[in-house]
Amino acid sequence: MLGWVYVMSPADYAAWLAGGSSSQSMQQAGETIFNKLGCASCHLSDGTGRGPSLVGIYGKEEALKSGDKRLVDEAFIRQAIVNPNSVALPKYPAIMPTFQGQINEEQVLQLVAYVKSLAPEERKTDGK
């Protein structure tokens, strides 16, 4: 059997027990965290940043520096946030900091939800 144990601060645990007090959706909360952490300064939507554009990346296969290919799913996005050097991309230097220990699990899930929501405009309008 496999499972995860998440350790939270007493304040985070109390908020989790209360069901959270935010009126924001997961995607909105993720966007807030994305901007607060400065992610938007490297992950520019037009692809000219120091990191890859995240628009439309969810659900696509991505080539890694190691030569392996991985599907960009929830696990991949989470891994990139918590241990970015483990999913290094060939066209980008390994400069992304790890956010492990700086954000809690709820915030990681919110960031994942935000990245998933960044579909290209044509997919948003097609209803796909």
C-alpha positions in Angstrom: 0.0 0.0 0.0 1.2 3.5 -0.9 0.2 6.8 0.6 1.2 10.3 1.5 1.5 12.1 4.8 1.3 15.8 4.7 2.7 17.8 7.6 1.0 21.2 8.1 1.5 24.1 10.5 -1.3 24.3 13.1 -2.7 27.4 11.2 -2.8 25.6 7.9 -4.3 22.5 9.5 -7.0 24.6 11.2 -7.8 26.3 7.8 -7.9 22.9 6.1 -10.3 21.5 8.8 -12.5 24.5 8.4 -12.7 23.8 4.6 -10.7 27.0 3.9 -12.1 30.4 4.1 -11.3 31.6 0.6 -14.0 32.5 -1.8 -11.6 32.0 -4.7 -11.6 28.9 -6.9 -8.5 26.7 -6.9 -7.4 28.3 -10.2 -7.9 31.8 -8.9 -6.0 31.0 -5.7 -3.2 29.4 -7.8 -3.0 32.5 -10.0 -2.6 34.6 -6.9 0.2 32.4 -5.6 1.8 32.2 -9.1 2.0 36.0 -9.2 3.0 36.4 -5.5 5.9 34.0 -5.9 7.1 35.8 -9.0 6.5 32.8 -11.3 5.1 35.1 -14.0 8.4 36.9 -14.3 10.0 33.8 -15.9 7.0 31.9 -17.3 5.8 34.5 -19.8 2.8 33.5 -21.9 4.5 34.5 -25.2 7.5 32.1 -24.5 10.1 34.8 -24.2 10.8 34.3 -20.5 13.7 32.5 -18.8 11.3 29.5 -18.3 8.9 27.9 -20.6 5.4 29.3 -21.3 2.9 27.3 -19.4 0.0 28.1 -21.8 -1.3 24.9 -23.2 1.4 22.7 -21.7 -0.9 20.6 -19.7 -1.7 17.3 -21.4 1.2 17.5 -23.8 4.3 15.4 -24.0 7.5 17.3 -23.0 11.1 16.3 -23.8 13.5 16.5 -20.9 17.2 17.3 -20.9 17.8 13.6 -20.0 16.3 12.6 -23.4 13.2 11.1 -21.7 9.7 12.3 -22.6 7.0 12.9 -20.0 3.3 13.7 -20.2 2.6 17.0 -18.5 0.0 15.9 -16.0 -0.7 16.9 -12.4 2.2 14.8 -11.1 4.6 16.4 -13.5 3.5 19.9 -12.6 3.8 19.1 -8.9 7.3 17.6 -9.4 8.4 20.7 -11.3 7.2 23.0 -8.5 8.7 20.9 -5.6 11.8 19.5 -7.4 12.4 21.5 -10.6 15.8 20.1 -11.4 14.3 16.6 -11.7 12.3 17.7 -14.8 14.9 20.0 -16.5 14.0 21.0 -20.0 16.6 21.2 -22.8 16.1 24.8 -23.9 16.2 26.3 -20.4 18.9 26.7 -17.7 18.2 25.0 -14.3 17.4 28.3 -12.5 14.0 27.6 -11.1 14.1 27.5 -7.3 12.3 24.7 -5.4 9.2 25.7 -3.5 9.3 22.7 -1.3 8.9 23.9 2.3 8.0 27.4 1.1 4.4 26.6 0.2 2.0 24.1 1.7 0.3 21.2 -0.1 -2.9 23.1 -0.6 -0.9 25.9 -2.4 0.8 23.3 -4.6 -2.6 21.9 -5.6 -3.8 25.4 -6.3 -0.7 26.1 -8.5 -1.4 22.8 -10.4 -5.0 23.8 -10.9 -3.9 27.2 -12.3 -1.4 25.7 -14.7 -4.0 23.2 -15.9 -6.4 26.1 -16.6 -3.9 27.8 -19.0 -5.2 26.3 -22.1 -4.5 28.0 -25.4 -7.3 30.3 -26.6 -8.3 28.0 -29.4 -8.9 25.1 -26.9 -10.9 27.4 -24.6 -13.2 28.5 -27.3 -13.7 25.0 -28.8 -15.0 23.7 -25.5 -12.2 21.1 -25.3 
